[in-house]
Amino acid sequence: MPTISEHDALPSGTRLGEFEIQQILGVGGFGIVYLAMDHALLRQVAIKEYMPAALASRGLGSEVVVRSAAHVDTFALGLRSFINEARLLARFDHPSLVKVYRFWEEHGTAYMVMPYYQGQTLLQVRRGMEGPPDEAWLRRLITPLLGALDCLHRENVYHRDIAPDNILLLDDEAGPARGRPVLLDLGAARKVIGDHTQALTAIVKPSFAPIEQYAETAQIRQGPWTDLYALAAVVHFCVTGRSPVPATARAVHDELPCLRQMREGLASGFDCHYSESFVDAIDHALAVRPQDRPESIAAWRGELSGIVSAASDTAAPKDGAWSPQTVLMRQGDREPPPGHQAVEAQAYMTTIPAAGKLNAAPTWPQAVPKAANDAGADTAGNMPPTMPVPAPSSSSLTAASMAGAPAPHPNQRTGLRWGFVVLALLTVMAVWWLQRVAHKARPAQTAMAATEPMGDARRHASADGAASTQPTDAESHDKTSRAVATSEDTRRRHQRTRQEPTTSARKEDNSSTAMVDASDAMSPRKACAGKTFILLAICMKRHCSKPEYSAHPECERMRQQEAAQRPNY
């Protein structure tokens, strides 16, 4: 990212309302910081001007102009973010957070007024040291910064720009850079401009930015652990005097030495004695994967104080070191042991990250007798836990076999269950469809079989009626003198004539039903009763090949379907 030249800075004596520019305090790739005099309150203040060197430059007078029309939108987005950052910082009031007095837009850009802090950056202070600082000095640095970050995190705001050059150590009566640390700007405008120009170096400082700041996904999200990584990287820099290995390189091959491994060398070479709880907490926050770090400021404070022990996965390597592929997982239905949030592994069954190698199998801390606590340390030189913790039973832990396959994830078991349910539903639907097709075919066959007997019955009834009427007509021609039958006799004779065809039809209908039942007895479907789906079709085809079944309508229909499916060449 290009830096701003002196030509682009406002000259001394420039007035911005009641403020008069006196000199330049700092120049960066995204802005200029001036020392100014507040003539209204008669005090010195620092004024920060939004001036991204890659996008804009100083025009006529005090105006800021965009270098190219292609950068207009990006410049405007950065400007809005700069103003939002000023408005956000004005809401907080913490001794280790930079305070914003006021902000405004003018000359095509924006300005924010802050207190004039006199001191040195942490980067300058560490370069002036001959050796690493002791633990007490580092704790005086960390404690107020954790308070400032906790103030931001309670409002769901993350700094995301913690680095040695962004921490100012104030001067006080004890001497230069002996006062409290102050976190400078959030770098919100830098992130917005970097997102739109695809300049990753503009978004992050590689040695102090965690992996999630390079590409945030659903599995790798930013949170309190993001700022904790950066702060732990700052402590690592203070101890070693060198910037840590970037997180992107560590994700491929981790070569960052952990403080636990260097602890003995620092004690013998520089007379710097760091406690186990301190170095373990720093190493824990420097884990590459976000889920392997402390999840909140409160959790990390507990590790730093020694109340909660950090999961030590970076012990010095030994011969035959244990290098596991899985970690222990506590069953979710059991309560965690009190005071040991850091050793819980209920959320992940996964491989050990590349942050270090375990040299002993992870175990739950054992209860320590009071006498042992009073003694201070055990024979192995390890600090006992300050809170007695009951060891859980072996049944409450599930360990993945190192030689075999790991236990299936609960989501995998849920997916298998749903797969079996869907398969069962498809099978039931297929059986129902086949039965429905079979039931549709049976009424049609029964109706066809009953149609012909009923027609024969009607023909027989007609013939019987004609035969019964012929003798009556003959008697009327031969015997004229015989008395005409009464109307009652005639009516009864007609009733008998109508009832005879009905009785005949019923008899024929019963005989046709018997014929259908006889034909159903030779039905290939009844012969294959109890079989479904593909087995039913195979069984019916086998029976239809027999002479006694071949004339059945079911067999005829199957032969027609096979003929229709057979390709014509």
C-alpha positions as semicolon CSV with decimal commas, in nm:
position;residue;x (nm);y (nm);z (nm)
1;M;0,000;0,000;0,000
2;P;0,153;0,336;-0,101
3;T;0,229;0,583;0,176
4;I;0,119;0,943;0,181
5;S;0,383;1,200;0,091
6;E;0,445;1,524;0,277
7;H;0,294;1,705;-0,021
8;D;-0,045;1,550;0,054
9;A;-0,040;1,657;0,422
10;L;-0,192;1,983;0,544
11;P;0,070;2,251;0,612
12;S;0,128;2,392;0,959
13;G;-0,104;2,679;1,043
14;T;-0,404;2,535;0,854
15;R;-0,727;2,606;1,041
16;L;-1,003;2,347;1,070
17;G;-1,270;2,532;1,265
18;E;-1,132;2,602;1,613
19;F;-0,837;2,368;1,552
20;E;-0,500;2,482;1,414
21;I;-0,260;2,228;1,263
22;Q;0,084;2,246;1,428
23;Q;0,276;1,946;1,296
24;I;0,251;1,592;1,158
25;L;0,254;1,312;1,415
26;G;0,223;1,014;1,183
27;V;0,158;0,918;0,822
28;G;0,013;0,586;0,708
29;G;-0,144;0,426;0,405
30;F;-0,496;0,530;0,506
31;G;-0,463;0,857;0,692
32;I;-0,255;1,133;0,848
33;V;-0,242;1,222;1,219
34;Y;-0,169;1,586;1,310
35;L;-0,088;1,762;1,634
36;A;-0,326;2,058;1,663
37;M;-0,422;2,328;1,908
38;D;-0,782;2,355;2,025
39;H;-0,824;2,731;2,059
40;A;-1,167;2,692;2,218
41;L;-1,049;2,478;2,512
42;L;-0,680;2,573;2,494
43;R;-0,544;2,222;2,480
44;Q;-0,347;2,011;2,239
45;V;-0,532;1,739;2,051
46;A;-0,459;1,485;1,781
47;I;-0,657;1,506;1,456
48;K;-0,679;1,212;1,219
49;E;-0,760;1,283;0,853
50;Y;-0,903;1,015;0,619
51;M;-0,656;1,000;0,329
52;P;-0,611;0,660;0,155
53;A;-0,293;0,706;-0,047
54;A;-0,389;0,451;-0,314
55;L;-0,722;0,621;-0,386
56;A;-0,687;0,995;-0,327
57;S;-0,445;1,287;-0,313
58;R;-0,441;1,654;-0,214
59;G;-0,590;1,886;-0,473
60;L;-0,614;2,264;-0,478
61;G;-0,608;2,414;-0,135
62;S;-0,715;2,164;0,130
63;E;-0,945;1,959;-0,091
64;V;-0,899;1,581;-0,119
65;V;-0,968;1,441;-0,469
66;V;-0,998;1,083;-0,589
67;R;-0,720;0,975;-0,823
68;S;-0,946;0,787;-1,067
69;A;-1,316;0,756;-1,139
70;A;-1,281;0,381;-1,085
71;H;-1,197;0,447;-0,717
72;V;-1,490;0,678;-0,638
73;D;-1,714;0,408;-0,489
74;T;-1,433;0,249;-0,287
75;F;-1,326;0,590;-0,152
76;A;-1,685;0,665;-0,049
77;L;-1,721;0,331;0,128
78;G;-1,399;0,387;0,319
79;L;-1,515;0,736;0,415
80;R;-1,842;0,602;0,555
81;S;-1,652;0,337;0,749
82;F;-1,413;0,600;0,888
83;I;-1,706;0,805;1,019
84;N;-1,876;0,496;1,163
85;E;-1,554;0,405;1,345
86;A;-1,536;0,753;1,497
87;R;-1,900;0,733;1,603
88;L;-1,841;0,388;1,752
89;L;-1,532;0,488;1,951
90;A;-1,715;0,791;2,086
91;R;-1,960;0,552;2,258
92;F;-1,692;0,383;2,470
93;D;-1,510;0,523;2,769
94;H;-1,221;0,303;2,884
95;P;-0,872;0,415;2,987
96;S;-0,709;0,175;2,738
97;L;-0,934;0,268;2,443
98;V;-0,864;0,576;2,237
99;K;-1,127;0,845;2,305
100;V;-1,295;1,043;2,024
101;Y;-1,399;1,400;2,114
102;R;-1,575;1,486;1,786
103;F;-1,574;1,416;1,411
104;W;-1,697;1,590;1,095
105;E;-1,673;1,596;0,712
106;E;-1,491;1,872;0,528
107;H;-1,273;1,927;0,219
108;G;-1,403;1,609;0,054
109;T;-1,285;1,390;0,343
110;A;-1,345;1,341;0,718
111;Y;-1,166;1,420;1,044
112;M;-1,179;1,289;1,400
113;V;-1,040;1,464;1,708
114;M;-0,875;1,256;1,982
115;P;-0,669;1,326;2,293
116;Y;-0,301;1,390;2,234
117;Y;-0,129;1,091;2,393
118;Q;0,244;1,122;2,462
119;G;0,431;0,796;2,462
120;Q;0,582;0,527;2,244
121;T;0,438;0,233;2,058
122;L;0,497;-0,116;2,193
123;L;0,703;-0,189;1,881
124;Q;0,943;0,095;1,967
125;V;0,964;-0,004;2,333
126;R;1,042;-0,371;2,260
127;R;1,313;-0,282;2,009
128;G;1,478;-0,075;2,278
129;M;1,496;-0,369;2,522
130;E;1,804;-0,587;2,552
131;G;1,607;-0,899;2,644
132;P;1,255;-1,027;2,697
133;P;1,042;-0,856;2,965
134;D;0,947;-1,049;3,276
135;E;0,602;-1,193;3,346
136;A;0,500;-0,906;3,575
137;W;0,568;-0,651;3,297
138;L;0,369;-0,856;3,045
139;R;0,076;-0,894;3,286
140;R;0,070;-0,516;3,339
141;L;0,045;-0,488;2,960
142;I;-0,221;-0,755;2,911
143;T;-0,460;-0,673;3,198
144;P;-0,577;-0,325;3,084
145;L;-0,590;-0,436;2,721
146;L;-0,820;-0,725;2,817
147;G;-1,045;-0,472;2,993
148;A;-1,062;-0,260;2,676
149;L;-1,139;-0,564;2,459
150;D;-1,404;-0,683;2,703
151;C;-1,570;-0,341;2,674
152;L;-1,580;-0,380;2,295
153;H;-1,690;-0,743;2,295
154;R;-1,988;-0,674;2,521
155;E;-2,122;-0,458;2,236
156;N;-2,034;-0,727;1,975
157;V;-1,752;-0,511;1,840
158;Y;-1,413;-0,666;1,758
159;H;-1,092;-0,468;1,721
160;R;-0,927;-0,696;1,457
161;D;-0,616;-0,476;1,433
162;I;-0,414;-0,552;1,748
163;A;-0,042;-0,528;1,677
164;P;0,268;-0,383;1,849
165;D;0,254;-0,066;1,638
166;N;-0,113;-0,014;1,730
167;I;-0,057;-0,020;2,108
168;L;0,069;0,302;2,266
169;L;0,249;0,299;2,603
170;L;0,190;0,637;2,765
171;D;0,447;0,844;2,949
172;D;0,390;0,905;3,318
173;E;0,576;1,025;3,622
174;A;0,767;0,694;3,640
175;G;0,929;0,763;3,306
176;P;0,874;0,742;2,930
177;A;0,646;0,460;2,817
178;R;0,591;0,351;3,178
179;G;0,220;0,427;3,186
180;R;-0,090;0,238;3,078
181;P;-0,127;0,089;2,728
182;V;-0,384;0,235;2,489
183;L;-0,538;0,054;2,189
184;L;-0,544;0,284;1,890
185;D;-0,788;0,291;1,596
186;L;-0,995;-0,010;1,490
187;G;-0,885;0,006;1,126
188;A;-1,243;-0,023;0,996
189;A;-1,175;0,188;0,685
190;R;-0,870;-0,027;0,605
191;K;-1,081;-0,343;0,609
192;V;-1,352;-0,197;0,382
193;I;-1,100;-0,071;0,127
194;G;-0,910;-0,399;0,137
195;D;-1,231;-0,594;0,077
196;H;-1,305;-0,393;-0,238
197;T;-0,950;-0,383;-0,375
198;Q;-0,866;-0,747;-0,291
199;A;-0,548;-0,630;-0,116
200;L;-0,514;-0,872;0,174
201;T;-0,209;-0,694;0,311
202;A;-0,428;-0,389;0,350
203;I;-0,678;-0,582;0,561
204;V;-0,452;-0,769;0,802
205;K;-0,107;-0,764;0,953
206;P;0,006;-1,118;0,865
207;S;0,207;-1,199;1,176
208;F;-0,070;-1,095;1,414
209;A;-0,390;-1,178;1,223
210;P;-0,556;-1,518;1,281
211;I;-0,661;-1,745;0,996
212;E;-1,030;-1,641;1,006
213;Q;-0,945;-1,282;0,907
214;Y;-0,825;-1,402;0,565
215;A;-1,154;-1,567;0,466
216;E;-1,452;-1,592;0,698
217;T;-1,682;-1,890;0,640
218;A;-1,965;-2,061;0,826
219;Q;-1,713;-2,295;0,991
220;I;-1,443;-2,031;1,051
221;R;-1,602;-1,720;1,198
222;Q;-1,457;-1,417;1,373
223;G;-1,531;-1,352;1,738
224;P;-1,363;-1,277;2,071
225;W;-1,108;-1,550;1,992
226;T;-0,992;-1,339;1,694
227;D;-0,869;-1,057;1,917
228;L;-0,729;-1,308;2,168
229;Y;-0,506;-1,460;1,898
230;A;-0,370;-1,116;1,803
231;L;-0,304;-1,022;2,166
232;A;-0,129;-1,355;2,233
233;A;0,081;-1,298;1,918
234;V;0,181;-0,957;2,061
235;V;0,294;-1,125;2,385
236;H;0,486;-1,386;2,184
237;F;0,657;-1,102;1,997
238;C;0,751;-0,931;2,325
239;V;0,906;-1,254;2,458
240;T;1,097;-1,360;2,146
241;G;1,165;-1,019;1,990
242;R;1,050;-1,155;1,650
243;S;0,715;-1,142;1,474
244;P;0,531;-1,477;1,488
245;V;0,494;-1,701;1,185
246;P;0,182;-1,596;0,987
247;A;-0,128;-1,806;1,050
248;T;-0,157;-1,898;0,682
249;A;0,187;-2,063;0,691
250;R;0,113;-2,231;1,024
251;A;-0,201;-2,387;0,879
252;V;0,019;-2,574;0,628
253;H;0,321;-2,648;0,847
254;D;0,341;-2,504;1,198
255;E;0,694;-2,393;1,284
256;L;0,602;-2,144;1,556
257;P;0,787;-2,235;1,879
258;C;0,552;-2,242;2,174
259;L;0,644;-2,066;2,495
260;R;0,625;-2,386;2,697
261;Q;0,911;-2,528;2,491
262;M;1,118;-2,210;2,541
263;R;1,034;-2,170;2,909
264;E;1,346;-2,341;3,047
265;G;1,577;-2,170;2,799
266;L;1,436;-1,827;2,887
267;A;1,487;-1,900;3,257
268;S;1,850;-2,008;3,216
269;G;1,958;-1,765;2,942
270;F;1,771;-1,444;3,034
271;D;1,668;-1,511;3,396
272;C;1,301;-1,472;3,290
273;H;1,088;-1,713;3,487
274;Y;0,741;-1,755;3,341
275;S;0,477;-1,959;3,523
276;E;0,324;-2,263;3,357
277;S;-0,025;-2,117;3,368
278;F;0,098;-1,803;3,187
279;V;0,281;-1,976;2,900
280;D;0,003;-2,236;2,861
281;A;-0,258;-1,959;2,832
282;I;-0,053;-1,779;2,563
283;D;0,000;-2,100;2,367
284;H;-0,370;-2,186;2,395
285;A;-0,476;-1,850;2,249
286;L;-0,225;-1,895;1,964
287;A;-0,393;-2,211;1,833
288;V;-0,440;-2,197;1,456
289;R;-0,801;-2,313;1,452
290;P;-1,054;-2,077;1,611
291;Q;-1,238;-2,359;1,791
292;D;-0,916;-2,456;1,971
293;R;-0,875;-2,116;2,139
294;P;-1,047;-1,970;2,448
295;E;-1,396;-1,860;2,353
296;S;-1,414;-1,541;2,560
297;I;-1,213;-1,285;2,757
298;A;-1,339;-1,434;3,083
299;A;-1,219;-1,784;2,989
300;W;-0,871;-1,657;2,900
301;R;-0,848;-1,454;3,219
302;G;-0,916;-1,773;3,412
303;E;-0,632;-1,948;3,232
304;L;-0,391;-1,660;3,290
305;S;-0,472;-1,654;3,659
306;G;-0,425;-2,029;3,693
307;I;-0,782;-2,089;3,816
308;V;-0,856;-2,270;3,491
309;S;-0,575;-2,474;3,338
310;A;-0,524;-2,444;2,962
311;A;-0,515;-2,765;2,760
312;S;-0,144;-2,820;2,718
313;D;-0,080;-2,955;2,369
314;T;0,258;-2,794;2,312
315;A;0,486;-2,967;2,560
316;A;0,850;-3,017;2,470
317;P;0,902;-3,316;2,239
318;K;1,041;-3,634;2,384
319;D;1,151;-3,966;2,248
320;G;0,851;-4,172;2,152
321;A;0,619;-3,874;2,186
322;W;0,252;-3,957;2,163
323;S;0,102;-3,808;1,847
324;P;-0,272;-3,884;1,855
325;Q;-0,514;-3,848;1,569
326;T;-0,820;-3,788;1,785
327;V;-0,903;-3,625;2,115
328;L;-1,127;-3,728;2,401
329;M;-1,492;-3,628;2,388
330;R;-1,711;-3,602;2,695
331;Q;-2,065;-3,726;2,657
332;G;-2,307;-3,437;2,629
333;D;-2,555;-3,568;2,889
334;R;-2,307;-3,537;3,178
335;E;-2,224;-3,222;3,369
336;P;-1,869;-3,086;3,322
337;P;-1,634;-3,097;3,619
338;P;-1,644;-2,763;3,805
339;G;-1,370;-2,515;3,724
340;H;-1,239;-2,689;3,414
341;Q;-1,394;-2,532;3,105
342;A;-1,068;-2,549;2,913
343;V;-1,043;-2,929;2,923
344;E;-1,394;-2,985;2,791
345;A;-1,409;-3,141;2,447
346;Q;-1,782;-3,196;2,416
347;A;-1,817;-3,001;2,091
348;Y;-1,547;-3,152;1,872
349;M;-1,429;-3,497;1,774
350;T;-1,154;-3,406;1,537
351;T;-0,782;-3,418;1,469
352;I;-0,530;-3,233;1,677
353;P;-0,448;-2,897;1,506
354;A;-0,106;-2,811;1,373
355;A;-0,035;-2,577;1,664
356;G;0,178;-2,840;1,838
357;K;0,216;-3,206;1,933
358;L;0,083;-3,375;2,241
359;N;0,350;-3,560;2,432
360;A;0,112;-3,735;2,671
361;A;-0,241;-3,859;2,641
362;P;-0,486;-3,589;2,757
363;T;-0,636;-3,670;3,097
364;W;-0,884;-3,511;3,329
365;P;-0,717;-3,335;3,625
366;Q;-0,726;-3,538;3,943
367;A;-0,836;-3,415;4,282
368;V;-0,540;-3,278;4,477
369;P;-0,532;-3,317;4,857
370;K;-0,507;-3,001;5,060
371;A;-0,165;-3,099;5,188
372;A;-0,037;-3,124;4,834
373;N;-0,175;-2,779;4,754
374;D;0,004;-2,632;5,051
375;A;0,327;-2,794;4,938
376;G;0,312;-2,590;4,617
377;A;0,429;-2,839;4,355
378;D;0,446;-3,214;4,308
379;T;0,756;-3,420;4,254
380;A;0,732;-3,383;3,876
381;G;0,755;-3,003;3,900
382;N;0,399;-2,945;3,774
383;M;0,179;-2,685;3,936
384;P;-0,124;-2,851;4,104
385;P;-0,464;-2,715;4,011
386;T;-0,591;-2,454;4,254
387;M;-0,942;-2,603;4,255
388;P;-0,992;-2,974;4,340
389;V;-1,169;-3,146;4,057
390;P;-1,325;-3,494;4,079
391;A;-1,210;-3,725;3,804
392;P;-1,500;-3,850;3,593
393;S;-1,565;-4,219;3,557
394;S;-1,439;-4,397;3,251
395;S;-1,796;-4,446;3,132
396;S;-1,838;-4,067;3,093
397;L;-1,565;-4,046;2,832
398;T;-1,566;-4,175;2,479
399;A;-1,221;-4,220;2,326
400;A;-1,180;-4,272;1,953
401;S;-0,953;-4,564;1,880
402;M;-0,613;-4,457;1,755
403;A;-0,584;-4,761;1,531
404;G;-0,944;-4,790;1,415
405;A;-1,206;-4,565;1,268
406;P;-1,341;-4,277;1,482
407;A;-1,691;-4,292;1,626
408;P;-1,956;-4,160;1,388
409;H;-2,068;-3,806;1,434
410;P;-2,428;-3,759;1,564
411;N;-2,518;-3,586;1,237
412;Q;-2,409;-3,897;1,044
413;R;-2,630;-4,122;1,257
414;T;-2,926;-3,887;1,205
415;G;-2,869;-3,896;0,828
416;L;-2,865;-4,278;0,826
417;R;-3,191;-4,294;1,019
418;W;-3,362;-4,059;0,776
419;G;-3,228;-4,262;0,483
420;F;-3,388;-4,580;0,620
421;V;-3,719;-4,397;0,674
422;V;-3,726;-4,269;0,315
423;L;-3,641;-4,617;0,179
424;A;-3,924;-4,775;0,382
425;L;-4,173;-4,515;0,254
426;L;-4,073;-4,579;-0,108
427;T;-4,119;-4,956;-0,060
428;V;-4,466;-4,911;0,090
429;M;-4,571;-4,681;-0,194
430;A;-4,449;-4,930;-0,456
431;V;-4,648;-5,217;-0,296
432;W;-4,958;-4,999;-0,272
433;W;-4,934;-4,901;-0,639
434;L;-4,906;-5,264;-0,756
435;Q;-5,205;-5,369;-0,547
436;R;-5,408;-5,076;-0,679
437;V;-5,333;-5,174;-1,040
438;A;-5,435;-5,535;-0,966
439;H;-5,765;-5,432;-0,806
440;K;-5,847;-5,208;-1,103
441;A;-5,798;-5,501;-1,343
442;R;-6,026;-5,747;-1,152
443;P;-6,362;-5,557;-1,175
444;A;-6,316;-5,513;-1,550
445;Q;-6,261;-5,888;-1,600
446;T;-6,562;-5,975;-1,383
447;A;-6,785;-5,737;-1,577
448;M;-6,674;-5,885;-1,911
449;A;-6,740;-6,237;-1,786
450;A;-7,087;-6,146;-1,659
451;T;-7,196;-5,960;-1,973
452;E;-7,237;-6,267;-2,199
453;P;-7,447;-6,479;-1,956
454;M;-7,681;-6,189;-1,895
455;G;-7,730;-6,145;-2,269
456;D;-7,809;-6,515;-2,303
457;A;-8,055;-6,484;-2,015
458;R;-8,235;-6,201;-2,192
459;R;-8,258;-6,401;-2,516
460;H;-8,397;-6,704;-2,328
461;A;-8,647;-6,484;-2,150
462;S;-8,768;-6,339;-2,479
463;A;-8,810;-6,683;-2,631
464;D;-9,004;-6,806;-2,328
465;G;-9,234;-6,504;-2,345
466;A;-9,307;-6,561;-2,712
467;A;-9,380;-6,929;-2,651
468;S;-9,614;-6,847;-2,367
469;T;-9,812;-6,598;-2,577
470;Q;-9,865;-6,830;-2,876
471;P;-10,115;-7,069;-2,708
472;T;-10,315;-6,770;-2,590
473;D;-10,350;-6,634;-2,944
474;A;-10,449;-6,979;-3,078
475;E;-10,724;-7,019;-2,825
476;S;-10,867;-6,675;-2,916
477;H;-10,891;-6,777;-3,289
478;D;-11,023;-7,133;-3,242
479;K;-11,270;-7,078;-2,957
480;T;-11,461;-6,757;-3,008
481;S;-11,743;-6,867;-2,789
482;R;-11,521;-6,910;-2,482
483;A;-11,561;-6,633;-2,235
484;V;-11,291;-6,369;-2,230
485;A;-11,053;-6,409;-1,935
486;T;-11,105;-6,165;-1,661
487;S;-10,874;-5,870;-1,624
488;E;-10,737;-6,017;-1,301
489;D;-10,632;-6,340;-1,473
490;T;-10,474;-6,146;-1,756
491;R;-10,281;-5,929;-1,511
492;R;-10,147;-6,234;-1,321
493;R;-10,048;-6,404;-1,644
494;H;-9,845;-6,097;-1,747
495;Q;-9,678;-6,084;-1,407
496;R;-9,570;-6,446;-1,437
497;T;-9,446;-6,373;-1,788
498;R;-9,225;-6,087;-1,656
499;Q;-9,095;-6,284;-1,356
500;E;-8,980;-6,580;-1,562
501;P;-8,706;-6,387;-1,751
502;T;-8,588;-6,234;-1,420
503;T;-8,557;-6,572;-1,255
504;S;-8,376;-6,707;-1,559
505;A;-8,139;-6,409;-1,557
506;R;-8,060;-6,467;-1,190
507;K;-7,979;-6,827;-1,257
508;E;-7,756;-6,732;-1,546
509;D;-7,592;-6,465;-1,330
510;N;-7,512;-6,719;-1,061
511;S;-7,373;-6,952;-1,320
512;S;-7,157;-6,671;-1,464
513;T;-7,027;-6,588;-1,114
514;A;-6,934;-6,950;-1,071
515;M;-6,754;-6,934;-1,406
516;V;-6,559;-6,621;-1,296
517;D;-6,464;-6,788;-0,970
518;A;-6,347;-7,090;-1,165
519;S;-6,142;-6,863;-1,391
520;D;-6,000;-6,681;-1,087
521;A;-5,894;-7,016;-0,949
522;M;-5,657;-7,037;-1,248
523;S;-5,547;-6,673;-1,213
524;P;-5,166;-6,633;-1,214
525;R;-5,199;-6,349;-0,963
526;K;-5,377;-6,574;-0,711
527;A;-5,122;-6,844;-0,772
528;C;-4,849;-6,586;-0,685
529;A;-5,024;-6,457;-0,373
530;G;-4,781;-6,341;-0,105
531;K;-4,523;-6,203;-0,350
532;T;-4,475;-5,833;-0,420
533;F;-4,299;-5,603;-0,662
534;I;-4,035;-5,773;-0,882
535;L;-4,095;-6,123;-0,739
536;L;-4,467;-6,095;-0,826
537;A;-4,390;-6,010;-1,190
538;I;-4,142;-6,299;-1,223
539;C;-4,389;-6,548;-1,068
540;M;-4,679;-6,438;-1,293
541;K;-4,461;-6,463;-1,605
542;R;-4,362;-6,817;-1,508
543;H;-4,730;-6,926;-1,456
544;C;-4,843;-6,759;-1,779
545;S;-4,610;-6,986;-1,970
546;K;-4,818;-7,283;-1,854
547;P;-5,116;-7,392;-2,077
548;E;-5,376;-7,378;-1,798
549;Y;-5,289;-7,009;-1,729
550;S;-5,199;-6,878;-2,075
551;A;-5,560;-6,787;-2,173
552;H;-5,614;-6,575;-1,859
553;P;-5,662;-6,198;-1,925
554;E;-5,372;-6,118;-1,691
555;C;-5,140;-6,322;-1,910
556;E;-5,281;-6,161;-2,224
557;R;-5,215;-5,818;-2,077
558;M;-4,858;-5,911;-1,982
559;R;-4,788;-6,039;-2,336
560;Q;-4,928;-5,715;-2,482
561;Q;-4,706;-5,503;-2,254
562;E;-4,398;-5,707;-2,348
563;A;-4,481;-5,670;-2,717
564;A;-4,523;-5,295;-2,679
565;Q;-4,188;-5,263;-2,500
566;R;-4,003;-5,480;-2,756
567;P;-3,810;-5,253;-3,002
568;N;-3,915;-5,258;-3,364
569;Y;-3,633;-5,294;-3,617
